[in-house]
Amino acid sequence: MKIIILGAGQVGGSVAENLAREANDITVVDHDAKRLQALQDRLDLRTVLGQASHPEVLRRAGAEDADMIIAVTSSDETNMVACQVAYTLFHTPTKIARVRARDYLAYSQLFTQEALPIDMLISPEQVVIDQVQRLIEYPGALQVLDFAGGRVRLVAVKAYYGGPLVGHELRELREHMPGIKTRVAAVFRRGAPIIPQGDTVIEVDDEVFFSAATEDIRAVMGELRKLDKPVRRVTLVGGGNIGKGLARALENRYQVKLIEHDTTRVQEVSGELERTLVLQGDAADEELLIEENIENTDVFCSVTNDDEANILSAMLAKRLGARKVISLINRSAYVDLVESGNIDIAISPHLATIGGLLAHVRRGDVVVVHSLRRGAAEAIEAVAHGDTKSSSVVGRAVEDIKLPPGTTIGAIVRGEEVLMAHHDTVIEADDHVILFLVDKKRIAEVERLFQVGVTFF
């Protein structure tokens, strides 16, 4: 696929890296020559220097025959205008734009083919807000991912001593929990994937990914670890778009404090929030945290735009007694480092955003993509089409489908019904099939399974 990425900043660079790995023809446009050179030095792609929304710059980037434009510059206005120019002058089929300002996002009628022709809006800030909300809703989870409009979730949990299933075979899960719809999709042990079988024994510290109907998630988590107490007190660090948005989303359900060092922003944020206590100060100040009873905090979440500040304040909060600490990390190289230490969960906004983009790049009818484990693994929701003659999956039992190695079918959504995939479950047309791939390199084989007609093999 021929893709033009507008903007070579953190989001654009991360998107380019992920899409270039998958043999796409990538061109990146930016007005900063140093950024472009840094990308070109490590990735196989073209670069064009210039203003991203200018027609001549888009023409030089190959917009006349591009399949997709992804506008992720730091300016909402540039991104929106670039999509308009691509649609009007070059008839680009798919246009994706990063738009952060709530004033724009509040008016959905702006983003139509008759107004601003943008096919998909992405907001890394909103993705992070949603992600943190789900982690607070399910204390003890490492990741919580939505499929089929929220009817099914894929949850990652670390197994601890005390979980009824720990030290036992997976087949016992059904005996422990009769009537509960769940399936273990993958197990990672000391970083290496294990494809779960009935006789797989769950060990302490295993990272277990399971799919379940949303209402059954807590029950399944209780099999793998002692359930954490519900969250009551949340401390946020950073009064930017993410911190403010999180506070607004949480303040009616939890006791929320927000720490911001900039005096002007403190006044601005406190005026916009109703029930959040906004404090002016440095979150890496030990005295401040002790004064604010950090040892009684259930979740401490640092979401400034400074990775080092997020890491340091989260580590300090953990040492002073905060139950769970979450840190926003923009540099992917830092993520593994911090999660192996005192920080419970590191969130990368760029990795979280990639999933929405990948759903547009995938072949076959793929409606949801979640990039997992720093992009090495992937969970997808694909729709089965056709019949037994034109499809590799429709009319076939799960055990008869030639899934690539390391791929499991976790759940099937049929209309409003959620089914856990067993070996004899038969896929029907229009089923939404949720798959887990421990090796993202196998994605092309999965895509081919869900293609029909002339591409049938």
C-alpha positions as CSV (number, residue, x, y, z in Angstrom):
1,M,0.0,0.0,0.0
2,K,1.3,3.5,-0.9
3,I,1.0,5.7,2.2
4,I,2.0,9.3,2.8
5,I,2.6,10.3,6.4
6,L,2.5,14.1,7.1
7,G,4.6,14.9,10.2
8,A,7.9,13.3,11.3
9,G,7.4,14.0,15.1
10,Q,6.9,11.3,17.7
11,V,3.6,10.1,16.4
12,G,4.6,10.3,12.7
13,G,7.9,8.6,13.4
14,S,6.2,5.7,15.3
15,V,3.6,5.3,12.6
16,A,6.3,5.2,9.9
17,E,8.3,2.6,11.7
18,N,5.4,0.3,12.2
19,L,4.0,0.6,8.7
20,A,7.5,0.4,7.0
21,R,8.0,-3.0,8.7
22,E,5.1,-4.4,6.8
23,A,6.4,-3.7,3.3
24,N,4.3,-0.7,2.6
25,D,5.6,2.1,0.3
26,I,6.0,5.0,2.8
27,T,6.7,8.7,2.2
28,V,7.1,11.1,5.1
29,V,6.6,14.8,4.7
30,D,7.9,17.4,7.3
31,H,9.4,20.9,7.3
32,D,12.3,19.8,9.6
33,A,15.2,18.4,7.5
34,K,16.9,16.9,10.6
35,R,13.8,14.9,11.6
36,L,13.5,13.5,8.1
37,Q,17.2,12.6,7.9
38,A,16.9,10.7,11.3
39,L,14.0,8.7,9.9
40,Q,15.7,7.9,6.6
41,D,18.9,6.8,8.4
42,R,17.0,3.9,10.1
43,L,14.0,3.1,7.9
44,D,13.4,2.2,4.3
45,L,11.2,5.1,3.2
46,R,11.2,8.3,1.1
47,T,11.1,11.8,2.6
48,V,9.9,15.1,1.2
49,L,10.8,18.5,2.8
50,G,8.1,21.1,2.9
51,Q,4.8,22.3,4.4
52,A,2.5,19.3,4.7
53,S,-0.7,21.0,3.5
54,H,0.7,22.6,0.4
55,P,-0.6,21.1,-2.9
56,E,2.8,21.1,-4.6
57,V,4.5,19.4,-1.6
58,L,1.7,16.7,-1.6
59,R,2.2,16.2,-5.3
60,R,6.0,15.7,-4.8
61,A,5.2,13.2,-2.1
62,G,3.1,11.1,-4.7
63,A,-0.4,12.1,-3.6
64,E,-1.7,11.5,-7.1
65,D,-1.6,7.7,-6.7
66,A,-1.4,7.3,-2.9
67,D,-3.8,4.9,-1.2
68,M,-3.8,6.7,2.1
69,I,-2.7,10.0,3.7
70,I,-2.1,10.1,7.5
71,A,-1.8,13.7,8.7
72,V,-0.2,13.7,12.2
73,T,1.6,17.1,12.3
74,S,1.5,19.0,15.6
75,S,-1.1,21.4,14.1
76,D,-4.8,20.3,13.9
77,E,-5.4,22.9,11.2
78,T,-2.6,21.7,9.0
79,N,-3.8,18.2,9.3
80,M,-7.4,19.1,8.4
81,V,-6.4,21.3,5.4
82,A,-4.0,18.6,4.1
83,C,-6.9,16.1,4.1
84,Q,-9.1,18.6,2.2
85,V,-6.4,19.2,-0.4
86,A,-5.8,15.5,-0.8
87,Y,-9.5,14.9,-1.4
88,T,-10.1,17.8,-3.7
89,L,-7.0,17.7,-5.9
90,F,-5.8,14.1,-5.7
91,H,-9.0,12.1,-4.8
92,T,-7.0,10.2,-2.2
93,P,-9.2,7.2,-1.1
94,T,-8.4,7.2,2.7
95,K,-7.6,10.2,4.7
96,I,-6.7,10.0,8.4
97,A,-6.0,13.1,10.6
98,R,-4.8,13.7,14.1
99,V,-7.1,16.3,15.7
100,R,-6.6,17.1,19.4
101,A,-8.7,20.2,20.1
102,R,-12.0,19.4,21.9
103,D,-13.6,22.4,20.2
104,Y,-13.3,20.6,16.8
105,L,-14.0,17.1,18.1
106,A,-17.3,18.2,19.7
107,Y,-18.8,18.8,16.3
108,S,-19.0,15.5,14.4
109,Q,-20.8,17.2,11.4
110,L,-17.5,18.9,10.6
111,F,-15.9,15.6,9.5
112,T,-18.0,14.5,6.6
113,Q,-17.3,14.2,2.9
114,E,-19.3,17.4,2.3
115,A,-17.4,19.4,4.9
116,L,-13.9,18.2,6.0
117,P,-13.4,14.9,4.2
118,I,-11.6,12.9,6.9
119,D,-12.3,9.2,7.0
120,M,-10.8,8.6,10.5
121,L,-9.9,11.0,13.3
122,I,-7.1,9.9,15.7
123,S,-6.4,11.5,19.1
124,P,-3.5,9.9,21.0
125,E,-4.6,11.8,24.0
126,Q,-8.1,10.4,24.0
127,V,-6.6,6.9,23.4
128,V,-4.5,7.2,26.5
129,I,-7.4,8.6,28.6
130,D,-9.6,5.6,27.6
131,Q,-6.7,3.2,28.3
132,V,-6.1,4.6,31.8
133,Q,-9.8,4.6,32.6
134,R,-10.0,0.8,31.8
135,L,-7.0,0.1,33.9
136,I,-8.6,1.9,36.8
137,E,-11.9,0.1,36.3
138,Y,-10.0,-3.3,36.4
139,P,-7.3,-3.0,39.1
140,G,-4.6,-5.6,38.6
141,A,-4.9,-5.7,34.8
142,L,-1.9,-4.8,32.7
143,Q,-4.0,-4.1,29.5
144,V,-7.7,-4.1,28.8
145,L,-8.6,-4.0,25.1
146,D,-12.1,-3.6,23.6
147,F,-13.6,-5.7,20.7
148,A,-17.0,-5.9,19.1
149,G,-18.1,-2.5,20.5
150,G,-17.1,-3.4,24.0
151,R,-19.0,-6.7,24.3
152,V,-15.7,-8.7,24.4
153,R,-12.5,-7.6,26.1
154,L,-9.0,-9.0,25.9
155,V,-7.3,-8.6,29.3
156,A,-3.6,-9.1,30.2
157,V,-2.9,-10.2,33.8
158,K,0.2,-11.3,35.7
159,A,-0.4,-14.5,37.6
160,Y,0.4,-14.3,41.3
161,Y,0.5,-16.8,44.2
162,G,-3.0,-17.1,45.6
163,G,-4.8,-17.3,42.3
164,P,-6.9,-20.5,42.3
165,L,-5.7,-21.4,38.8
166,V,-2.0,-20.8,39.4
167,G,-0.1,-24.1,39.5
168,H,-3.0,-25.9,37.7
169,E,-3.8,-26.9,34.1
170,L,-5.9,-24.5,32.0
171,R,-8.6,-27.2,31.4
172,E,-9.5,-26.8,35.1
173,L,-10.7,-23.2,34.4
174,R,-14.0,-24.5,33.1
175,E,-14.5,-26.7,36.2
176,H,-13.7,-23.7,38.5
177,M,-16.1,-21.4,36.6
178,P,-19.0,-23.2,35.1
179,G,-21.1,-21.0,32.9
180,I,-18.4,-18.2,32.6
181,K,-17.4,-17.4,29.0
182,T,-13.6,-17.1,28.8
183,R,-10.7,-18.4,26.8
184,V,-6.9,-18.0,27.4
185,A,-5.5,-16.6,24.1
186,A,-1.8,-16.6,25.0
187,V,0.7,-17.0,27.8
188,F,4.0,-15.2,28.0
189,R,6.6,-16.8,30.3
190,R,9.8,-14.8,30.9
191,G,9.0,-12.9,27.8
192,A,8.6,-15.9,25.5
193,P,5.1,-16.9,24.1
194,I,3.4,-20.2,24.9
195,I,0.5,-21.3,22.9
196,P,-2.1,-22.4,25.5
197,Q,-3.3,-26.0,25.5
198,G,-5.6,-27.8,27.9
199,D,-2.6,-29.2,29.8
200,T,-0.7,-25.9,30.0
201,V,0.1,-25.2,33.7
202,I,-0.1,-21.5,34.7
203,E,3.0,-20.5,36.7
204,V,3.6,-17.5,39.0
205,D,4.6,-14.4,37.0
206,D,3.1,-15.7,33.7
207,E,1.6,-12.9,31.7
208,V,-1.8,-14.3,30.7
209,F,-4.0,-12.9,27.9
210,F,-7.6,-14.0,28.1
211,S,-10.7,-13.0,26.2
212,A,-14.0,-12.8,28.1
213,A,-17.4,-11.2,27.9
214,T,-17.1,-7.8,29.6
215,E,-19.3,-8.8,32.5
216,D,-17.1,-11.9,33.3
217,I,-13.7,-10.2,33.4
218,R,-13.4,-9.7,37.2
219,A,-14.3,-13.3,37.8
220,V,-11.6,-14.6,35.4
221,M,-9.0,-12.2,36.9
222,G,-9.8,-13.7,40.3
223,E,-8.7,-17.1,39.1
224,L,-5.2,-15.7,38.3
225,R,-4.5,-13.4,41.2
226,K,-6.0,-12.1,44.3
227,L,-8.3,-9.3,43.2
228,D,-7.2,-5.8,44.1
229,K,-9.5,-3.6,46.1
230,P,-11.5,-1.1,44.0
231,V,-9.9,2.2,43.3
232,R,-11.0,5.2,45.4
233,R,-8.2,7.7,45.3
234,V,-6.4,8.8,42.1
235,T,-3.5,11.2,41.9
236,L,-2.6,12.6,38.4
237,V,0.5,14.6,37.4
238,G,0.3,17.0,34.5
239,G,-2.3,19.5,33.6
240,G,-2.0,19.2,29.8
241,N,-4.7,17.7,27.5
242,I,-4.3,14.2,28.9
243,G,-4.2,15.1,32.6
244,K,-7.1,17.5,32.3
245,G,-9.1,15.0,30.2
246,L,-8.4,12.2,32.6
247,A,-9.4,14.3,35.6
248,R,-12.7,15.3,33.8
249,A,-13.4,11.6,33.1
250,L,-12.7,10.4,36.6
251,E,-13.7,13.1,39.0
252,N,-17.4,12.1,39.3
253,R,-16.4,8.5,40.3
254,Y,-13.2,8.8,42.3
255,Q,-11.4,11.3,44.6
256,V,-9.0,12.9,42.2
257,K,-6.0,15.2,42.8
258,L,-4.0,16.8,40.0
259,I,-0.5,18.1,40.4
260,E,0.8,20.7,38.0
261,H,4.0,22.8,38.3
262,D,3.0,25.8,36.1
263,T,1.0,28.4,38.0
264,T,-0.9,29.8,35.0
265,R,-2.0,26.3,34.0
266,V,-3.0,25.5,37.5
267,Q,-5.5,28.4,37.4
268,E,-6.7,27.4,34.0
269,V,-7.2,23.8,34.8
270,S,-8.8,24.4,38.2
271,G,-11.4,26.7,36.5
272,E,-12.3,23.9,34.0
273,L,-12.6,21.0,36.5
274,E,-15.5,20.7,39.0
275,R,-14.5,18.2,41.7
276,T,-10.7,17.7,41.2
277,L,-8.3,19.2,43.7
278,V,-5.7,20.9,41.6
279,L,-2.3,21.5,43.3
280,Q,0.6,23.7,42.2
281,G,4.0,21.9,42.8
282,D,6.6,19.5,41.6
283,A,5.4,15.8,41.6
284,A,9.0,14.7,42.2
285,D,9.1,16.7,45.5
286,E,9.1,14.1,48.2
287,E,7.7,16.5,50.8
288,L,4.7,17.4,48.6
289,L,3.8,13.8,48.1
290,I,4.1,13.0,51.8
291,E,2.0,16.0,52.6
292,E,-0.7,14.8,50.2
293,N,-0.8,11.4,51.8
294,I,0.6,9.5,48.8
295,E,0.6,6.3,50.8
296,N,-3.2,6.3,50.6
297,T,-3.3,6.7,46.8
298,D,-4.7,3.8,44.9
299,V,-3.5,4.9,41.5
300,F,-0.7,7.5,40.8
301,C,-0.6,8.4,37.1
302,S,2.0,10.7,35.6
303,V,1.1,12.0,32.2
304,T,3.3,15.1,31.5
305,N,5.1,15.5,28.2
306,D,8.4,14.8,29.8
307,D,9.3,11.1,30.0
308,E,12.0,11.6,32.6
309,A,9.7,13.6,34.9
310,N,7.0,10.9,34.5
311,I,9.4,8.1,35.4
312,L,11.0,9.8,38.4
313,S,7.7,11.0,40.0
314,A,6.1,7.5,39.5
315,M,9.1,5.7,41.0
316,L,9.1,8.1,44.0
317,A,5.3,7.7,44.5
318,K,5.8,3.9,44.5
319,R,8.6,4.1,47.0
320,L,6.4,6.3,49.3
321,G,3.5,3.8,49.2
322,A,1.2,4.4,46.2
323,R,-0.5,1.1,45.5
324,K,-0.2,1.3,41.7
325,V,1.8,3.7,39.5
326,I,1.3,4.4,35.8
327,S,3.7,6.4,33.7
328,L,3.2,7.9,30.2
329,I,6.3,7.1,28.1
330,N,6.8,8.5,24.6
331,R,10.2,6.9,23.9
332,S,9.6,3.2,23.2
333,A,13.1,2.3,24.3
334,Y,12.2,3.3,27.9
335,V,9.1,1.2,28.2
336,D,10.7,-2.2,28.8
337,L,13.2,-0.5,31.2
338,V,10.7,1.0,33.4
339,E,8.3,-1.9,33.6
340,S,11.1,-4.2,34.8
341,G,11.6,-1.8,37.7
342,N,9.2,-0.2,40.2
343,I,6.7,1.2,37.7
344,D,3.6,-1.1,37.3
345,I,2.4,0.0,33.9
346,A,4.0,2.1,31.2
347,I,1.7,3.5,28.5
348,S,3.0,4.5,25.1
349,P,0.5,6.8,23.3
350,H,2.0,6.1,20.0
351,L,1.7,2.3,20.3
352,A,-1.8,2.7,21.5
353,T,-2.6,4.8,18.4
354,I,-1.1,2.5,15.9
355,G,-4.0,0.0,16.3
356,G,-6.6,2.3,14.8
357,L,-4.4,3.0,11.8
358,L,-3.6,-0.6,11.2
359,A,-7.2,-1.5,10.8
360,H,-7.2,0.7,7.7
361,V,-4.1,-0.9,6.3
362,R,-5.1,-4.5,6.8
363,R,-6.5,-6.5,3.9
364,G,-9.7,-8.5,4.4
365,D,-12.5,-7.0,6.6
366,V,-10.4,-6.2,9.7
367,V,-12.3,-3.8,11.9
368,V,-10.2,-3.6,15.1
369,V,-6.4,-4.0,15.6
370,H,-4.5,-3.8,18.9
371,S,-0.8,-3.7,18.8
372,L,0.6,-5.6,21.8
373,R,3.9,-6.2,23.6
374,R,5.7,-3.3,22.0
375,G,4.4,-4.1,18.6
376,A,5.6,-7.8,18.5
377,A,2.2,-9.3,18.9
378,E,-1.2,-8.3,17.7
379,A,-4.9,-8.9,18.4
380,I,-7.4,-8.3,15.6
381,E,-11.1,-8.5,15.0
382,A,-11.9,-9.7,11.5
383,V,-15.3,-10.3,9.9
384,A,-15.9,-13.6,8.1
385,H,-17.6,-13.2,4.7
386,G,-18.6,-15.6,1.9
387,D,-19.6,-19.2,2.1
388,T,-17.8,-22.6,2.2
389,K,-16.8,-22.3,-1.4
390,S,-15.4,-18.7,-1.3
391,S,-14.0,-18.5,2.2
392,S,-11.3,-20.3,4.1
393,V,-13.1,-19.9,7.4
394,V,-16.9,-19.8,6.9
395,G,-18.6,-23.2,7.5
396,R,-15.4,-24.6,9.1
397,A,-14.8,-25.7,12.7
398,V,-11.9,-23.9,14.5
399,E,-9.8,-27.1,14.5
400,D,-10.1,-27.3,10.7
401,I,-9.0,-23.8,9.9
402,K,-5.3,-23.6,8.9
403,L,-4.3,-20.9,11.3
404,P,-0.6,-19.7,11.1
405,P,1.7,-21.0,13.9
406,G,1.2,-18.9,17.1
407,T,-2.3,-17.8,16.2
408,T,-5.3,-18.5,18.3
409,I,-9.0,-17.7,18.0
410,G,-10.2,-16.3,21.3
411,A,-13.8,-15.4,20.8
412,I,-16.6,-15.0,18.2
413,V,-19.3,-12.4,18.3
414,R,-22.4,-13.5,16.4
415,G,-25.0,-10.7,16.4
416,E,-25.4,-9.9,20.1
417,E,-24.1,-13.3,21.3
418,V,-20.6,-13.8,22.6
419,L,-19.1,-17.3,22.0
420,M,-15.8,-18.5,23.2
421,A,-14.0,-20.4,20.5
422,H,-13.6,-24.1,21.1
423,H,-12.1,-26.7,18.7
424,D,-15.6,-27.7,17.4
425,T,-17.0,-24.2,17.1
426,V,-18.1,-23.5,13.5
427,I,-17.6,-20.1,12.0
428,E,-20.6,-18.6,10.2
429,A,-20.8,-15.7,7.7
430,D,-20.8,-12.3,9.3
431,D,-19.2,-13.6,12.5
432,H,-16.7,-11.2,14.2
433,V,-13.7,-13.4,14.9
434,I,-11.2,-12.2,17.5
435,L,-7.7,-13.6,17.0
436,F,-4.4,-13.3,18.9
437,L,-1.1,-13.5,17.1
438,V,2.1,-13.9,19.1
439,D,4.1,-13.2,16.0
440,K,3.0,-10.2,14.0
441,K,4.9,-11.4,11.0
442,R,2.1,-13.9,10.4
443,I,-0.5,-11.2,9.9
444,A,-0.5,-11.5,6.1
445,E,-1.4,-15.2,6.3
446,V,-4.3,-14.3,8.7
447,E,-5.5,-11.6,6.3
448,R,-5.6,-14.1,3.4
449,L,-7.8,-16.4,5.5
450,F,-10.4,-13.7,5.7
451,Q,-10.4,-12.6,2.1
452,V,-13.0,-14.1,-0.3
453,G,-13.6,-14.5,-4.0
454,V,-10.7,-14.2,-6.4
455,T,-8.2,-14.1,-3.5
456,F,-9.4,-17.4,-2.1
457,F,-6.7,-20.0,-1.8
